[in-house]
Amino acid sequence: MRLHIFSAVTILFLAACADRDMMPIVPTALSVGTAQTVFATTTRAEEPDGTFGFQRSNDLRMMEMTVSIPPDHSPGELSYRHKNPDPTKNFTIADNTDIASIEDLRRRFAREQRENGWPLREVTIFVHGFNSTHPETAYRAAQIAHDVGLPGSLVMYSWPSRGRAFGYAYDLDSMLFARDGLEETIRRVKKAGADRIVLVAHSMGTGLSMEMLRQAEIRTPGWASRTMNGGVILMSPDLDVDLFESQIADLRTVPQPFAIMVSKKDRILNISGRLRGTSTGERLGNISSADRLKDWPVQVIDLTAFDSDAASGHFVAATSPSLIAVLRSAARVNRVFGPVDPSFLSQVLPVNQAVLADSGKLLLERRERSENR
């Protein structure tokens, strides 16, 4: 009897995991919601049913996706269904088209630049974290771009995460496997005419990003700062502090700005640290003191004060409505003054300033001052 129960639970669990890879295309969603273009590259293998799951592939696929954002969407919220999405309530994929070549990608970037009147071809590359499927990454990337107002075209790098809460070990291996794919993604984006590239990574994706920067830098000294000329943003990095310091030490010049968003209330990172045997559960994303990084040209931005209204304590930057309002305001200022500014974050905090426990108050005060001008 116990065996039958175990088998039934296992089947249901596997079915639920499979459902998370489903990516229904609903073209009519565009008549309901707001369209957000998400360019995607992936080292996930395509399954027989056309989905991109957790199996790894050495081939880097490129595609253009159109995500429909529901009309009643509120900043920081992310509502979606893996089956039968309702475009009036859920993020929905309305279109998905393969990109055949770098020249094809160049044309698509040029179209977006022309349609939006951007003076330069800016590209933001988003790298997801642990336990994320291909469609979920598209929804999250679209939500961040829409809510925050990320500069330029949006490219998501979808690496082969297992997409399971118990897939941490698999994801660690996949993260290392995916380094070459991320580097190739950035090289293709550059060849497609990007004038300015911003790299944004979350959670385990920050480890992937740092490993990629390090390996590319070893091959071509100075590559990181020349290519990531719009800066690097690490959100809730699930990364050992000692490891991070060894990685950044290999960069001849650190890209600027280099922002690290942390929160002392990030329970996911606390668990991650304790699983590794540390007594404090400390990771880079919940570092107790920014003084630890004072010798590096980085901005440590403590978002602990925004945790209370965030839907996820492990992704405050994407799920806190009050913080999103601040970041969106900063992005708007950056667009007014043009892309010569190092990053939209530089409008919120000065370069090389470590913001500690009172960061929330500081950010809000700066927002109020800018709105009263």
ChimeraX attribute file (.defattr): number of C-alpha atoms within 10 A of each C-alpha:
attribute: neighborCount
match mode: 1-to-1
recipient: residues
	/A:1	6
	/A:2	7
	/A:3	8
	/A:4	9
	/A:5	10
	/A:6	11
	/A:7	12
	/A:8	11
	/A:9	12
	/A:10	12
	/A:11	12
	/A:12	12
	/A:13	13
	/A:14	11
	/A:15	11
	/A:16	13
	/A:17	17
	/A:18	17
	/A:19	13
	/A:20	19
	/A:21	22
	/A:22	20
	/A:23	24
	/A:24	18
	/A:25	17
	/A:26	17
	/A:27	16
	/A:28	14
	/A:29	25
	/A:30	20
	/A:31	12
	/A:32	15
	/A:33	22
	/A:34	17
	/A:35	20
	/A:36	23
	/A:37	21
	/A:38	22
	/A:39	25
	/A:40	26
	/A:41	25
	/A:42	25
	/A:43	28
	/A:44	25
	/A:45	20
	/A:46	16
	/A:47	12
	/A:48	7
	/A:49	7
	/A:50	11
	/A:51	17
	/A:52	23
	/A:53	24
	/A:54	25
	/A:55	15
	/A:56	19
	/A:57	17
	/A:58	13
	/A:59	12
	/A:60	19
	/A:61	20
	/A:62	22
	/A:63	17
	/A:64	18
	/A:65	23
	/A:66	24
	/A:67	29
	/A:68	29
	/A:69	29
	/A:70	23
	/A:71	14
	/A:72	10
	/A:73	18
	/A:74	11
	/A:75	19
	/A:76	25
	/A:77	16
	/A:78	21
	/A:79	16
	/A:80	20
	/A:81	18
	/A:82	16
	/A:83	11
	/A:84	13
	/A:85	19
	/A:86	16
	/A:87	25
	/A:88	17
	/A:89	18
	/A:90	22
	/A:91	28
	/A:92	33
	/A:93	28
	/A:94	23
	/A:95	18
	/A:96	19
	/A:97	12
	/A:98	15
	/A:99	17
	/A:100	11
	/A:101	14
	/A:102	17
	/A:103	14
	/A:104	13
	/A:105	22
	/A:106	17
	/A:107	14
	/A:108	17
	/A:109	23
	/A:110	19
	/A:111	12
	/A:112	15
	/A:113	17
	/A:114	13
	/A:115	9
	/A:116	11
	/A:117	10
	/A:118	17
	/A:119	12
	/A:120	17
	/A:121	21
	/A:122	21
	/A:123	24
	/A:124	24
	/A:125	25
	/A:126	26
	/A:127	24
	/A:128	28
	/A:129	26
	/A:130	25
	/A:131	19
	/A:132	23
	/A:133	27
	/A:134	26
	/A:135	24
	/A:136	23
	/A:137	21
	/A:138	29
	/A:139	23
	/A:140	22
	/A:141	27
	/A:142	27
	/A:143	26
	/A:144	20
	/A:145	21
	/A:146	17
	/A:147	20
	/A:148	24
	/A:149	18
	/A:150	23
	/A:151	23
	/A:152	24
	/A:153	24
	/A:154	21
	/A:155	27
	/A:156	26
	/A:157	27
	/A:158	29
	/A:159	37
	/A:160	28
	/A:161	28
	/A:162	24
	/A:163	23
	/A:164	20
	/A:165	10
	/A:166	10
	/A:167	13
	/A:168	17
	/A:169	11
	/A:170	17
	/A:171	24
	/A:172	17
	/A:173	12
	/A:174	22
	/A:175	22
	/A:176	16
	/A:177	18
	/A:178	27
	/A:179	23
	/A:180	17
	/A:181	22
	/A:182	26
	/A:183	17
	/A:184	15
	/A:185	22
	/A:186	21
	/A:187	14
	/A:188	17
	/A:189	22
	/A:190	18
	/A:191	14
	/A:192	20
	/A:193	19
	/A:194	22
	/A:195	17
	/A:196	23
	/A:197	24
	/A:198	26
	/A:199	23
	/A:200	20
	/A:201	26
	/A:202	26
	/A:203	23
	/A:204	23
	/A:205	30
	/A:206	29
	/A:207	25
	/A:208	27
	/A:209	24
	/A:210	22
	/A:211	23
	/A:212	21
	/A:213	24
	/A:214	23
	/A:215	18
	/A:216	19
	/A:217	18
	/A:218	14
	/A:219	9
	/A:220	11
	/A:221	16
	/A:222	17
	/A:223	20
	/A:224	23
	/A:225	20
	/A:226	15
	/A:227	20
	/A:228	22
	/A:229	20
	/A:230	27
	/A:231	25
	/A:232	28
	/A:233	24
	/A:234	26
	/A:235	28
	/A:236	31
	/A:237	29
	/A:238	26
	/A:239	23
	/A:240	17
	/A:241	17
	/A:242	11
	/A:243	14
	/A:244	18
	/A:245	15
	/A:246	12
	/A:247	17
	/A:248	17
	/A:249	13
	/A:250	16
	/A:251	21
	/A:252	16
	/A:253	16
	/A:254	23
	/A:255	24
	/A:256	22
	/A:257	26
	/A:258	23
	/A:259	26
	/A:260	21
	/A:261	23
	/A:262	29
	/A:263	29
	/A:264	21
	/A:265	18
	/A:266	22
	/A:267	15
	/A:268	18
	/A:269	26
	/A:270	20
	/A:271	16
	/A:272	18
	/A:273	21
	/A:274	14
	/A:275	11
	/A:276	11
	/A:277	10
	/A:278	13
	/A:279	10
	/A:280	12
	/A:281	18
	/A:282	23
	/A:283	26
	/A:284	30
	/A:285	31
	/A:286	28
	/A:287	23
	/A:288	17
	/A:289	15
	/A:290	19
	/A:291	12
	/A:292	13
	/A:293	17
	/A:294	14
	/A:295	9
	/A:296	14
	/A:297	18
	/A:298	22
	/A:299	25
	/A:300	27
	/A:301	24
	/A:302	25
	/A:303	28
	/A:304	21
	/A:305	19
	/A:306	22
	/A:307	23
	/A:308	13
	/A:309	15
	/A:310	20
	/A:311	16
	/A:312	17
	/A:313	24
	/A:314	25
	/A:315	23
	/A:316	28
	/A:317	26
	/A:318	27
	/A:319	24
	/A:320	22
	/A:321	21
	/A:322	20
	/A:323	25
	/A:324	22
	/A:325	17
	/A:326	22
	/A:327	24
	/A:328	19
	/A:329	19
	/A:330	23
	/A:331	21
	/A:332	18
	/A:333	16
	/A:334	20
	/A:335	18
	/A:336	8
	/A:337	9
	/A:338	15
	/A:339	20
	/A:340	11
	/A:341	15
	/A:342	20
	/A:343	26
	/A:344	25
	/A:345	23
	/A:346	18
	/A:347	21
	/A:348	20
	/A:349	20
	/A:350	12
	/A:351	19
	/A:352	18
	/A:353	15
	/A:354	20
	/A:355	21
	/A:356	20
	/A:357	16
	/A:358	12
	/A:359	18
	/A:360	20
	/A:361	12
	/A:362	14
	/A:363	21
	/A:364	16
	/A:365	13
	/A:366	16
	/A:367	18
	/A:368	11
	/A:369	10
	/A:370	14
	/A:371	9
	/A:372	7
	/A:373	5
